Amino acid sequence: MKRLVVVTEPNGSTLGVMQPNDTQIFNIPYASSLSTAQVGDTVLVVYWYGMTNAFAVANANLTTNGG
């Protein structure tokens, strides 16, 4: 599993993700819960035998509680 950054918004079937400090964009399918993902969000991606078999499964934005 990897945490990747969204670089193109979901289009109904795929969204574009990229590893931090990289230039290659991977257009991968995503879970319906990510249909509102925005550019800059971080998502969890599962993959088998490389990024050609990847699927975005959850939002991975980190938040902190004030206090």
Backbone as CSV, one residue per row, in Angstrom:
resi,resn,N_x,N_y,N_z,CA_x,CA_y,CA_z,C_x,C_y,C_z
1,MET,0.837,-1.156,0.000,0.000,0.000,0.000,0.896,1.237,0.000
2,LYS,0.463,2.271,-0.730,1.211,3.523,-0.805,0.273,4.700,-0.569
3,ARG,0.835,5.791,-0.078,0.115,7.061,-0.004,0.592,7.917,-1.160
4,LEU,-0.338,8.270,-2.055,-0.007,9.060,-3.235,-0.853,10.325,-3.271
5,VAL,-0.392,11.304,-4.034,-1.064,12.595,-4.138,-1.940,12.613,-5.393
6,VAL,-3.168,13.117,-5.253,-4.078,13.261,-6.388,-3.611,14.445,-7.235
7,VAL,-3.424,14.220,-8.542,-2.994,15.291,-9.445,-4.028,15.598,-10.526
8,THR,-4.980,14.694,-10.750,-6.132,14.986,-11.612,-7.371,14.434,-10.925
9,GLU,-8.430,15.230,-10.930,-9.662,14.845,-10.225,-10.318,13.629,-10.870
10,PRO,-11.132,12.906,-10.090,-11.832,11.734,-10.625,-12.695,12.104,-11.832
11,ASN,-12.732,11.223,-12.817,-13.520,11.485,-14.031,-14.657,10.482,-14.217
12,GLY,-14.958,9.728,-13.181,-15.999,8.715,-13.295,-15.450,7.306,-13.352
13,SER,-14.196,7.173,-13.774,-13.590,5.839,-13.810,-12.168,5.823,-13.249
14,THR,-11.406,6.887,-13.445,-10.040,6.934,-12.924,-9.745,8.292,-12.307
15,LEU,-8.673,8.316,-11.522,-8.120,9.587,-11.056,-6.616,9.501,-11.213
16,GLY,-5.978,10.652,-11.361,-4.535,10.678,-11.551,-3.814,10.849,-10.228
17,VAL,-2.842,9.999,-9.975,-2.057,10.081,-8.749,-0.571,10.082,-9.103
18,MET,0.209,10.602,-8.163,1.643,10.680,-8.378,2.343,10.518,-7.039
19,GLN,3.488,9.869,-7.055,4.291,9.750,-5.858,4.938,11.111,-5.579
20,PRO,5.095,11.462,-4.308,5.757,12.731,-3.995,7.139,12.798,-4.657
21,ASN,7.492,13.965,-5.145,8.792,14.210,-5.781,9.018,13.366,-7.027
22,ASP,7.946,13.057,-7.734,8.038,12.283,-8.970,7.313,13.054,-10.057
23,THR,7.459,12.653,-11.306,6.774,13.329,-12.405,5.815,12.413,-13.146
24,GLN,5.849,11.110,-12.866,4.986,10.163,-13.579,3.603,10.135,-12.943
25,ILE,2.582,10.331,-13.783,1.184,10.283,-13.332,0.610,8.917,-13.679
26,PHE,-0.050,8.307,-12.698,-0.741,7.039,-12.906,-2.233,7.304,-12.854
27,ASN,-2.975,6.958,-13.905,-4.432,7.065,-13.910,-4.977,5.711,-13.496
28,ILE,-5.592,5.672,-12.308,-6.004,4.401,-11.727,-7.470,4.460,-11.313
29,PRO,-8.155,3.315,-11.268,-9.527,3.276,-10.766,-9.548,3.602,-9.272
30,TYR,-10.720,3.984,-8.787,-10.835,4.400,-7.390,-12.151,3.941,-6.785
31,ALA,-12.179,3.864,-5.457,-13.400,3.518,-4.724,-14.380,4.686,-4.801
32,SER,-15.663,4.396,-4.758,-16.686,5.435,-4.886,-16.564,6.505,-3.796
33,SER,-16.008,6.150,-2.653,-15.841,7.134,-1.577,-14.845,8.237,-1.965
34,LEU,-14.088,8.029,-3.028,-13.123,9.033,-3.475,-13.638,9.863,-4.650
35,SER,-14.911,9.756,-4.960,-15.457,10.473,-6.115,-15.381,11.986,-5.965
36,THR,-15.179,12.478,-4.752,-15.056,13.924,-4.525,-13.618,14.335,-4.206
37,ALA,-12.670,13.451,-4.445,-11.264,13.780,-4.184,-10.855,14.990,-5.010
38,GLN,-9.992,15.803,-4.435,-9.536,17.005,-5.108,-8.028,16.949,-5.303
39,VAL,-7.548,17.711,-6.272,-6.116,17.796,-6.520,-5.431,18.233,-5.227
40,GLY,-4.374,17.527,-4.867,-3.640,17.826,-3.647,-3.974,16.901,-2.497
41,ASP,-5.126,16.203,-2.584,-5.475,15.225,-1.547,-4.480,14.065,-1.586
42,THR,-4.337,13.412,-0.464,-3.521,12.196,-0.385,-4.457,11.008,-0.267
43,VAL,-4.203,9.958,-1.050,-5.043,8.768,-1.034,-4.197,7.526,-0.798
44,LEU,-4.834,6.511,-0.220,-4.180,5.211,-0.068,-4.431,4.395,-1.332
45,VAL,-3.373,3.807,-1.841,-3.458,3.027,-3.076,-2.912,1.632,-2.803
46,VAL,-3.692,0.629,-3.160,-3.193,-0.751,-3.098,-2.783,-1.146,-4.512
47,TYR,-1.771,-1.990,-4.594,-1.296,-2.409,-5.908,-0.722,-3.810,-5.816
48,TRP,-0.768,-4.508,-6.944,-0.241,-5.863,-7.047,0.700,-5.883,-8.227
49,TYR,1.928,-6.275,-8.006,2.910,-6.416,-9.087,3.101,-5.123,-9.878
50,GLY,3.064,-3.988,-9.208,3.328,-2.710,-9.866,2.093,-1.838,-10.000
51,MET,2.319,-0.598,-10.388,1.245,0.394,-10.445,0.251,0.156,-11.576
52,THR,0.546,-0.749,-12.500,-0.435,-1.027,-13.551,-1.619,-1.808,-12.986
53,ASN,-1.487,-2.341,-11.788,-2.567,-3.072,-11.116,-2.925,-2.373,-9.803
54,ALA,-3.120,-1.060,-9.865,-3.365,-0.274,-8.657,-4.826,0.144,-8.554
55,PHE,-5.256,0.429,-7.310,-6.631,0.861,-7.042,-6.601,1.792,-5.829
56,ALA,-7.163,2.987,-5.955,-7.224,3.931,-4.837,-8.385,3.538,-3.934
57,VAL,-8.105,3.343,-2.646,-9.124,2.797,-1.751,-9.644,3.760,-0.698
58,ALA,-8.867,4.760,-0.303,-9.325,5.627,0.795,-8.574,6.944,0.785
59,ASN,-9.211,7.952,1.365,-8.571,9.241,1.570,-7.552,9.083,2.685
60,ALA,-6.372,9.626,2.506,-5.324,9.483,3.519,-4.812,10.831,4.005
61,ASN,-5.624,11.885,3.829,-5.210,13.185,4.335,-5.072,13.105,5.839
62,LEU,-4.007,13.632,6.354,-3.771,13.614,7.786,-4.294,14.909,8.387
63,THR,-5.008,14.796,9.483,-5.494,15.976,10.176,-5.023,15.905,11.619
64,THR,-4.940,17.025,12.247,-4.543,17.050,13.653,-5.637,17.726,14.460
65,ASN,-5.787,17.273,15.686,-6.744,17.901,16.582,-6.075,19.058,17.279
66,GLY,-6.772,20.169,17.316,-6.229,21.315,18.050,-6.297,21.031,19.544
67,GLY,-5.467,21.706,20.292,-5.573,21.449,21.714,-4.436,21.746,22.491
